[in-house]
Amino acid sequence: MPFDSSLVVRRASDQLWEVVEPMVYRGRRDTFVVPAGFLTDFASVPRVLVWFIPRFGRYTPAAVLHDWLVTTGLTTRVVSSRDADGLFRRVLRELGVPPVRRWLMWCAVRWGALVSPARRPGWWPDAPRVLALSVLAAPVVVPPAAVIAGALAVYTVVETAVTALVPGADRRGDRGMRL
């Protein structure tokens, strides 16, 4: 197991989780510590793709480590963006994530690097692999994602209309519920 401890988190907000106890990754040459207090969103998966890759799973510790690497690791120059993404893929393998899923997750974080100015340096050497994987995955991923995007758009319109047109609609039915 590449991690010395279990991942322990608590909810910090609707989208973020706080690491409660340090999470230590030990590779052959590398040791990285995600400190207590670090905030993560687990796997940063766009909403239209969570059917394909949920925000958490077997790969969650790798996603949290990757979040730390592409924030603190980059700003402290511990790793480059390309190295962070390569480490992510390696840790996915070490966690037993199946090969197709781990390569697609790597492809996704490389696309994420392209759209982030801080992470863009070093992107072009991976471009042929990223493009090839994207073309191969598109027939499986794009059609359901397009349907889901349409459904989410319709839902957003309905939710917005109901909230605007029905006074108190956002509070109805909540009486007596405790969370």
Sequence and secondary structure as in RCSB ss.txt:
>XXXX:A:sequence
MPFDSSLVVRRASDQLWEVVEPMVYRGRRDTFVVPAGFLTDFASVPRVLVWFIPRFGRYTPAAVLHDWLVTTGLT
TRVVSSRDADGLFRRVLRELGVPPVRRWLMWCAVRWGALVSPARRPGWWPDAPRVLALSVLAAPVVVPPAAVIAG
ALAVYTVVETAVTALVPGADRRGDRGMRL
>XXXX:A:secstr
  BSS   EEE SSS EEE S EEEE SS EEEE TT EE SS   GGGTTTS SSSTTHHHHHHHHHIIIIIHH
TTSS HHHHHHHHHHHHHHTT  HHHHHHHHHHHHHHHHT TTT TT GGGHHHHHHHHHHHHHHHHHHHHHHHH
HHHHHHHHHHHHHHHSTTTTTTT TT   
